[in-house]
């Protein structure tokens, strides 16, 4: 994250000067005026995940959250054009924060995904990382 810096208002700014987070208090009209000049957000995964988003995926145990997230991280970091029929326009490093399953289970799932990928997994340019607690 060396290409990120904090601005004076507490916002996080990338090397291309885009603000990812910033606190503000504005009127509805000011927000509408600002919104009229914004470029459309790029798709990280279809209309489900857009650029500059933090995703929380809550659901009951055993519904496939972690497997879907692992596959999506690999798709984004491997440069796939789509995943499950949904377009991917932004590629880069990914980080999955796993607070549910132990590392042993994650290792088994990653082994399975690397042995049976739906497309080529390429981790040379970008990486998929998993933090397990």
trRosetta pair geometry for C-beta under 8 A, 3 or more apart (Angstrom, degrees):
i j d omega theta_ij theta_ji phi_ij phi_ji
1 4 4.8 -35 178 26 90 118
3 14 6.0 21 131 -163 99 74
3 15 4.0 -58 -170 -31 100 117
4 12 5.5 -4 -172 -176 118 102
4 13 6.9 148 -156 75 64 41
4 14 5.8 -38 -98 -103 73 54
4 15 7.6 -81 -68 -35 38 71
4 20 7.9 -32 -132 12 119 136
5 12 7.6 153 79 -155 29 58
5 13 5.6 -27 67 64 79 93
6 10 6.7 -26 -167 -141 107 30
6 11 7.2 145 -157 76 60 39
6 12 6.2 -40 -100 -100 61 57
6 13 7.4 129 -128 16 12 86
7 10 7.3 -36 72 35 72 19
7 11 4.7 -4 41 60 113 91
7 12 7.7 -155 4 -82 84 10
7 13 5.2 74 -42 -21 106 123
7 19 7.0 -44 4 -110 142 104
7 22 7.5 -9 57 -103 127 107
9 22 5.7 39 105 -150 125 95
9 23 6.4 -148 162 48 101 82
9 24 8.0 26 171 -71 144 77
10 21 7.6 -68 125 115 81 98
10 22 7.1 134 79 -131 76 53
10 23 6.0 20 66 7 126 108
11 19 4.6 -11 165 -153 141 108
11 20 7.1 151 -179 53 86 56
11 21 5.3 -179 -140 88 66 57
11 22 3.4 -9 -87 -85 124 86
11 23 7.6 -146 -63 9 83 60
12 19 7.2 122 70 -158 47 57
12 20 4.5 -33 79 53 102 109
12 21 5.0 43 18 34 95 99
13 17 5.9 -8 -175 -138 114 40
13 18 6.8 156 -151 71 65 35
13 19 5.5 -33 -94 -94 79 60
13 20 7.3 -173 -88 6 27 82
14 17 7.1 -69 71 1 67 15
14 18 5.1 1 35 50 109 89
14 20 6.7 83 -32 -35 95 111
18 52 7.4 -114 141 -84 127 132
19 22 4.9 2 167 -32 134 125
20 52 5.3 -157 -131 -145 82 102
26 30 4.1 -119 -178 87 110 130
26 31 5.3 134 104 -53 125 84
26 34 7.5 -5 166 -3 166 138
27 30 4.6 100 53 4 79 101
27 31 7.1 -143 94 -3 44 86
28 31 5.7 -56 -151 38 33 112
28 32 6.3 35 152 -21 66 107
29 32 5.6 -53 -146 36 32 113
29 33 6.3 33 154 -20 65 105
30 33 5.7 -53 -147 36 31 111
30 34 6.3 29 154 -16 64 107
31 34 5.8 -55 -146 39 30 110
31 35 6.1 32 154 -22 65 110
32 35 5.6 -56 -144 37 28 114
32 36 6.6 39 154 -32 62 99
33 36 5.9 -47 -155 19 31 115
33 37 7.6 13 154 -6 57 104
34 37 6.5 -73 -166 38 36 102
34 38 7.1 47 144 -41 68 103
35 38 5.5 -42 -151 7 43 120
41 50 4.1 47 128 179 137 125
41 51 5.2 -162 -171 41 91 90
41 52 7.1 -109 -135 34 116 103
42 50 7.0 138 77 -161 40 74
42 51 4.6 48 57 -25 86 128
42 89 4.4 -132 -177 101 101 128
42 90 4.9 110 115 -46 127 108
43 46 6.0 -136 -167 99 129 1
43 47 6.9 -54 -117 -74 116 39
43 49 7.5 94 -168 81 63 62
43 50 6.2 -55 -108 -110 46 65
43 51 7.7 -62 -39 -27 7 82
43 86 7.7 -136 166 163 131 93
43 87 5.3 61 95 96 146 99
43 88 6.8 -130 114 -124 92 25
43 89 4.5 91 56 10 77 113
43 90 7.1 -176 86 2 38 91
44 49 4.3 -62 71 113 111 103
44 50 6.3 152 7 -138 91 10
44 51 5.9 138 -44 -72 98 55
44 53 7.1 -135 13 41 137 112
44 76 6.4 6 -174 -113 92 130
44 88 6.5 0 177 -140 37 77
44 89 7.2 -81 -75 50 28 74
44 90 4.9 -46 -96 55 71 112
45 48 5.2 -39 101 64 96 105
45 49 4.4 41 40 40 96 108
45 72 6.1 -22 -82 -148 152 118
45 75 7.8 81 -99 92 109 132
45 76 7.4 -72 -58 -70 100 110
45 83 6.2 -43 -130 54 105 115
45 86 5.3 55 177 115 71 130
45 87 7.8 160 -151 81 31 44
45 88 5.9 -5 -92 -93 58 83
46 49 7.5 72 55 29 67 68
46 85 8.0 34 -77 103 127 67
46 86 3.0 -61 -48 -158 113 119
46 87 5.9 113 -86 39 52 67
47 50 7.6 -1 -154 -59 44 97
47 86 7.8 -117 12 -147 57 117
48 86 6.7 -6 11 -164 113 161
49 53 5.7 -160 -162 74 73 139
49 55 5.7 -37 -112 -67 114 137
49 72 8.0 94 12 -179 152 140
50 53 5.3 98 66 -28 65 132
51 90 5.3 116 -87 -38 105 161
57 65 5.0 154 127 -153 120 111
57 68 7.8 -160 -171 81 157 119
57 69 6.3 -158 30 -69 160 121
59 63 4.6 -81 132 54 130 150
59 65 5.3 170 45 -60 115 122
60 63 5.5 100 69 -31 75 119
61 100 7.1 178 -108 -170 90 129
64 67 5.0 -61 -158 49 71 113
64 68 5.3 73 141 -25 91 103
65 68 6.1 -65 -151 39 23 108
65 69 6.1 17 157 -16 63 113
65 100 7.8 68 78 29 126 159
66 69 5.6 -58 -144 40 30 111
66 70 6.2 33 157 -21 66 105
66 96 7.8 99 -146 172 72 138
66 98 6.4 58 -125 -122 114 112
66 100 6.6 -133 -60 67 125 124
66 101 5.7 19 -92 -1 169 135
66 106 7.5 -105 175 -99 131 83
66 109 7.1 38 126 129 110 180
67 70 5.8 -51 -145 35 29 111
67 71 6.4 27 156 -15 62 107
67 109 6.2 -130 -101 -154 79 133
68 71 5.9 -60 -150 39 28 110
68 72 6.2 27 154 -19 65 110
69 72 5.6 -55 -143 38 30 112
69 73 6.3 35 156 -21 64 104
69 96 5.2 120 144 -127 116 126
70 73 5.8 -53 -149 34 29 112
70 74 6.5 27 154 -15 63 106
70 96 6.5 -30 -85 -46 59 171
70 106 7.6 173 -91 -147 135 83
70 109 6.0 124 33 131 175 124
70 110 6.7 -128 -165 -84 135 74
70 113 6.2 -138 133 -49 119 161
70 128 7.6 94 -159 160 59 141
70 130 7.3 -1 -108 -84 92 129
71 74 5.8 -57 -151 38 31 110
71 75 6.3 33 151 -22 66 106
71 83 6.9 150 137 -165 97 129
71 113 6.5 -153 -89 -128 74 130
72 75 5.5 -51 -145 34 33 114
72 76 6.3 29 158 -16 66 106
72 83 6.0 140 -113 122 65 163
72 94 7.8 -178 115 -154 75 160
73 76 6.1 -57 -146 38 28 106
73 77 6.1 11 162 -4 65 115
73 94 3.9 -173 -146 112 85 146
73 95 7.8 176 -129 9 126 7
73 96 5.2 -77 -57 -42 150 113
73 128 4.0 109 142 -143 104 119
73 129 8.0 -123 -178 39 137 37
73 130 7.6 129 96 -70 171 85
74 77 6.2 -64 -137 48 26 100
74 78 5.6 18 165 -16 66 120
74 94 8.0 -99 -42 47 27 144
74 113 6.3 -172 -30 157 163 135
74 117 7.3 -129 145 -124 143 117
74 121 5.6 -42 -172 -122 115 108
74 128 5.1 -55 -80 -30 53 162
75 78 6.1 -63 -135 42 20 105
75 80 4.3 -61 -160 38 79 134
75 82 8.0 -50 -174 121 130 24
75 83 4.0 17 -158 -75 170 133
75 88 6.2 -171 140 -55 107 159
75 119 7.5 75 -116 49 81 124
76 80 7.5 -57 -61 40 24 91
76 83 7.9 -54 -46 -21 68 143
76 88 6.0 -153 -100 -154 68 136
76 90 7.3 3 -150 98 104 71
76 91 5.8 175 -179 -128 61 59
76 92 6.8 -29 153 47 102 56
76 94 5.2 100 78 -59 123 131
76 126 7.7 -83 124 116 71 148
76 128 7.5 115 64 -89 87 101
77 91 7.0 129 -111 -169 20 84
77 92 7.0 -47 -103 101 64 27
77 93 6.2 41 -111 -123 107 31
77 94 5.0 -108 -47 7 110 105
77 123 6.4 22 134 -113 118 74
77 126 4.2 -142 -154 112 76 109
77 127 5.8 -37 -164 123 141 8
77 128 4.3 -153 20 -52 152 81
78 91 8.0 -103 68 -146 30 119
78 119 7.1 151 117 101 140 106
78 120 6.9 -179 179 104 128 64
78 121 5.1 -96 -99 -142 141 48
78 122 4.6 113 -150 41 80 72
78 123 6.9 -43 -89 -63 78 58
78 126 7.6 -121 -54 67 25 102
78 128 7.8 -24 -34 -29 83 116
79 91 4.9 32 -102 -136 60 158
79 122 6.1 -26 25 64 110 123
79 125 7.0 50 -46 52 123 133
79 126 7.4 139 -47 27 84 118
80 83 5.9 86 101 -61 139 88
80 88 5.9 69 90 39 78 145
80 119 5.3 114 -107 75 117 153
81 87 7.1 -44 159 -140 71 66
81 88 6.2 168 170 51 21 91
82 85 6.3 -4 162 -148 129 11
82 86 6.0 161 -160 76 89 34
82 87 5.4 -46 -101 -99 92 37
82 88 5.8 180 -97 4 30 86
83 86 6.0 -28 68 59 65 87
83 88 6.1 55 -2 -41 96 122
88 91 6.8 73 144 -71 114 80
91 125 8.0 38 134 101 123 127
91 126 6.3 -162 155 -1 91 156
92 126 5.3 -179 -170 -123 26 142
93 126 4.9 -148 -67 -161 53 93
93 127 5.4 9 -125 55 91 70
93 128 7.6 177 -160 -81 55 32
93 129 7.0 13 -178 0 100 105
94 126 7.5 69 -7 153 76 118
94 127 7.7 -135 38 106 66 48
94 128 4.8 -6 61 -120 108 71
94 129 6.8 -180 90 29 57 66
95 129 5.1 -14 -108 71 70 101
95 130 7.7 159 -159 -90 52 26
95 131 6.5 21 -174 -8 99 106
96 128 7.3 22 -8 179 106 93
96 129 7.2 -172 25 95 70 50
96 130 4.8 -16 65 -113 104 75
96 131 7.1 -172 88 28 52 67
97 131 5.2 -14 -114 64 61 110
97 133 7.9 5 -173 -3 81 111
98 101 5.9 -49 176 48 122 84
98 106 6.3 126 91 -81 175 135
98 130 5.8 14 -5 -174 124 99
98 131 6.6 173 26 83 75 53
98 132 4.7 -19 75 -103 113 71
98 133 7.2 172 89 19 61 69
99 133 5.2 -8 -111 56 73 109
101 105 4.3 -98 177 77 118 136
101 106 5.8 138 106 -50 118 85
101 132 7.3 -66 87 -135 70 114
102 105 5.5 99 60 8 69 99
102 106 7.4 -134 106 -2 38 92
102 132 6.9 83 -165 173 32 132
103 106 5.3 -56 -148 40 40 114
103 107 6.1 47 153 -26 71 102
103 132 4.6 151 -78 88 82 159
104 107 5.8 -52 -151 31 28 114
104 108 6.8 27 152 -17 61 104
105 108 5.8 -54 -153 34 33 111
105 109 6.5 29 152 -16 66 107
106 109 5.8 -58 -148 39 32 110
106 110 6.2 30 156 -18 68 107
106 130 5.8 178 -174 136 143 156
106 132 5.8 -131 -3 -77 154 140
107 110 5.9 -56 -144 38 28 108
107 111 6.3 33 155 -23 63 105
108 111 5.7 -53 -150 33 30 114
108 112 6.5 29 153 -17 63 105
109 112 5.7 -54 -152 36 33 112
109 113 6.3 31 152 -18 67 107
110 113 5.5 -53 -144 39 34 111
110 114 6.1 30 158 -16 68 107
110 130 7.6 -126 -66 -3 133 148
111 114 6.1 -59 -145 39 26 106
111 115 6.3 19 157 -13 63 112
112 115 6.0 -64 -146 41 27 107
112 116 6.1 -27 172 29 66 110
113 116 6.9 -83 -133 61 21 74
113 117 6.2 53 169 -85 65 77
113 121 7.6 94 138 -70 92 147
114 117 6.6 -2 -132 -44 25 105
114 121 6.1 -82 -121 39 69 159
117 120 6.7 103 100 -113 139 14
117 121 4.9 -156 -84 -32 163 101
122 125 7.0 28 132 17 105 92
123 126 7.1 -89 -145 87 53 50
123 127 5.3 57 -166 -110 100 65
123 128 6.8 -89 -110 15 111 81
